[in-house]
């Protein structure tokens, strides 16, 4: 008898993460019976931008990367304190392969660009153009103003595209879910 191991989606949490940007993605993962694991930068409780405090299941240094096949990165209210978070950048470099589905919204595509994972990929980000230029990690020629952009295994989105972002993630993972749950009637 062959045992099939269902891999998990890692939900990365860091200070001031945007709860609402995760809402539809988490709902679709639940509908599609896709297990998740929440991952913090360390073992400290993590307070989101709306005040929701979470305790992650594991950390970026302790997670068994063989158990995951996808990653979700929410945006955050103020990315500046995380700009030098080398542990997160190294984690992404180690975990992300061409088979890993990566969904990154709002300001979080910065982490992917900083790790070199958006090189040659069309992308979008929820940052003003002056911030994009100042950060110096994005390829200007690959920027798209669309709400959600998928290029291969990479899904990037601006924060206000969180519904389409969640749907795109569900489809990329081939999950069965009722898309009508997320449409205005």
Phi, psi and omega in degrees: 000124180272131179262125177264124178263121178275122179282160186257161169261125178274123176258110184275128180240138178214165183308136178067025176299151183271109182298315185296330180293340179269343192304307183289319178301315180295320179298316180292321176300318179295312179301322182275008180056034179267116179292148178237162170223129177271139188230122177258169177287329178210192184272002181285148172302148185243123181261122179283174184294336179265002177100358177290125179258130182237150171248116183290153178293326183205186180237167180296337180268346184250345184296142173276104186292345177290343183272353184243148177232001182203156183223139173240128178243113176282162171283182176212156185303317181223105183282342186307316179296344182259359185302328182255025182280079184299327180300319179292317180298315179295320177302312180298318179299323182284321189272322189280125174235182180291343178270344183282123174280125181238125179240119187227129187234154175064240182278344187294338174303341174306316182297319179294316179296318180296328179278358180080013185274350177259003181303123179077008182248140172293140182205169171223166181204147180268055177232149176295152183304322179295325177290320178302314180293318182295322181294327173069021180246349182267147173271106185306322182292344180258000179288135175238137180280002182297158178296316181225135179231127174244127176229102183065234182275357183259126175242123176236152183208156169274153187307320182289354177264024188297332178288308179298325178301311180297318179296316179299319178298312180302318179292319180298329179270003181057041180273151173266122180206161182266100183298336182293341176301334191249019179244140175292141182255000000 
